[in-house]
Amino acid sequence: MRKKTFIYWGAIFLTIVLVGAGAAVLGRGRGPRMASCLPKPPGGVPYVLVEKTLDPVGPGKSEGPFGLVRSIPDEAAWKDLMQMGANVPSSFLLTFGESRQRHWGVFAPGRETVQSFLTGRLPADWAEFFVGSPSEEGRKPGNGTWRLMHTQGAELFLRVDGNLLLVADRPEELDRMQSSRNRRLESVASAWRVQPGWAGHLRMSDAGRPELLPFDFPERQGEASSGGRPFTVEAAWRGVPPFGGEGAWVWEGAEGRWPWGNGVLPVPIRWDMKLTFPEPLALAFGCAGFDPSRQKEVLSEDIGDSREKGRFWRAWMGLPEDKVRRFLKGPVVVSVGGTGRAMGFSTPGFLIEFPGRKEEGLDFVRSLLGERWGLSGLLGRDVGGFEVGGAVPLPFTVMAAANRETAVIGYLEPPSLGTARALQDLSPDFQTPAVFWAWLDGEALSRALESFTPGSPGSLLMGMAGNGEKLERLQELAKQIGRLSAVMPAADSGQLRWSGVEPHERRP
């Protein structure tokens, strides 16, 4: 009996030890909950919260598209700070008011960096971007407060608080951050719902004021469509060897954000049809559309003056409104790749596909090319595999074609049109029903974007001359990603994976 009792209690003790040791090891390096130092934004103020802990993947880690979050600040000083925060545990809060952004940051950089600030020495990695010296600003003189000046002129304030570095636009905000950490002031909510054990986290809320955010959101389709709720998204990501990663997100209040549907969220469908893509393919994405039974009431409210709508559809499509609506319902796929020609210059092409349209697709293309626009006599090239339609070679290679399974419209040279294939050939992630999916080949997209460099004929012809900075940033991101696939099994959540490319500094 004593032996059995000893074994019983010994097993319990061993379990406790193992669980405790595992918790200590798994929790090591995550540092304190840094977001608890960030004051809660006032109601009605949009904000972005970012938190980064140590990633066990190490030097080969990749943040993939989530690295773009570090370009959100409107000041170069905070962009550089957020980039520094990618390598140490850190947390940032950005708020967006009527006149300007405001910023707060927290770092857990390690003992050596903290001691350097306490002893009046600016650490070497900080000295790349800032000059500064200890300051007497703040509540307590000699408390490790610094005034920092960025190389481009912005002034920031930093304070050592225990093992953390607090950074803000103004010295009084450092006092508020310390009050938040000591629970004398309410801090921003820092409990993560999405994959709390992952290395990176993001929460963004428009607080019902999307126009204040530095993003191009679709306009809200009326307060009734979203119930007056703010749009909030939470995301998480982590590195996956070698040089890849994965992410996940959920959002709320998205009903009024979909480009169409008037507050009715799409339902998932099986993407088991064959699709046609340009070759080589750089980018593709698809949306499931909306359930017609759920759309009936919405459509009746959205028709407005039926005579005006009817005249519009006949003028542009050559079809009555009810036929156009039947054609537009259902899944839509947009892809970029291959080659198009504009005024004799080669640029990347694009294609819009309407799978599963059958007779509606044939009628649509016949009407579009023949009865309405009178292009049938100008079709210089056939499109293989399609019963009706073709391509107009000049001045732009415009393509429209359909068979009894699908219809395509785009700007593409016919030889660039690939053979229809299963979506699962792109990624096994697309095997489950989904409302949305996306796929990207970073190398192919980077090459395609080279056609739109500032001053190039492609950028001028396609009206992209004013978007050089955005295109350059997108090209830089594409170079860091091998292939990316994203899928939304429901309208309020999704996952993505990306394979990475080895960083340049690690290549022989």
Stockholm file with secondary structure:
# STOCKHOLM 1.0

chainA/1-508         MRKKTFIYWGAIFLTIVLVGAGAAVLGRGRGPRMASCLPKPPGGVPYVLVEKTLDPVGPGKSEGPFGLVRSIPDEAAWKDLMQMGANVPSSFLLTFGESRQRHWGVFAPGRETVQSFLTGRLPADWAEFFVGSPSEEGRKPGNGTWRLMHTQGAELFLRVDGNLLLVADRPEELDRMQSSRNRRLESVASAWRVQPGWAGHLRMSDAGRPELLPFDFPERQGEASSGGRPFTVEAAWRGVPPFGGEGAWVWEGAEGRWPWGNGVLPVPIRWDMKLTFPEPLALAFGCAGFDPSRQKEVLSEDIGDSREKGRFWRAWMGLPEDKVRRFLKGPVVVSVGGTGRAMGFSTPGFLIEFPGRKEEGLDFVRSLLGERWGLSGLLGRDVGGFEVGGAVPLPFTVMAAANRETAVIGYLEPPSLGTARALQDLSPDFQTPAVFWAWLDGEALSRALESFTPGSPGSLLMGMAGNGEKLERLQELAKQIGRLSAVMPAADSGQLRWSGVEPHERRP
#=GR chainA/1-508 SS CHHHHHHHHHHHHHHHHHHHHHHHHHHTTCCSCGGGGSBCCCTTCCEEEEEECCCTTGGGCCCGGGGGGGGCCSSHHHHHHHHHGGGSSEEEEEEECSSCEEEEEEECCCHHHHHHHHTTCCCHHHHTTEEEEECCCSSSTTSSEEEEEETTSCEEEEEEETTEEEEESSHHHHHHHHHHHTTSSCBCCCCCCSCTTSSEEEEEECTTCGGGSSSCCCCCCCHHHHTTCCCEEEEEEEEETTTEEEEEEEEESCGGGSSSSTTCCCCCBCCCSEECCBSSEEEEEEECCCCHHHHHHHHHHHCCSHHHHHHHHHHHHSSCHHHHHHHHSSCEEEEEEEEEEETTEEEEEEEEEEETCTHHHHHHHHIIIIIITCCGGGCCBCCTTCSEEEEECSSBCEEEEECSSEEEEEECCGGGBCCCEEGGGTCGGGGSCBSEEEEEEHHHHHHHHGGGCTTSHHHHHTTCGGGHHHHHHHHHHHHTEEEEEEEEEETTEEEEEEEECCCGGGCC
#=GC SS_cons         CHHHHHHHHHHHHHHHHHHHHHHHHHHTTCCSCGGGGSBCCCTTCCEEEEEECCCTTGGGCCCGGGGGGGGCCSSHHHHHHHHHGGGSSEEEEEEECSSCEEEEEEECCCHHHHHHHHTTCCCHHHHTTEEEEECCCSSSTTSSEEEEEETTSCEEEEEEETTEEEEESSHHHHHHHHHHHTTSSCBCCCCCCSCTTSSEEEEEECTTCGGGSSSCCCCCCCHHHHTTCCCEEEEEEEEETTTEEEEEEEEESCGGGSSSSTTCCCCCBCCCSEECCBSSEEEEEEECCCCHHHHHHHHHHHCCSHHHHHHHHHHHHSSCHHHHHHHHSSCEEEEEEEEEEETTEEEEEEEEEEETCTHHHHHHHHIIIIIITCCGGGCCBCCTTCSEEEEECSSBCEEEEECSSEEEEEECCGGGBCCCEEGGGTCGGGGSCBSEEEEEEHHHHHHHHGGGCTTSHHHHHTTCGGGHHHHHHHHHHHHTEEEEEEEEEETTEEEEEEEECCCGGGCC
//
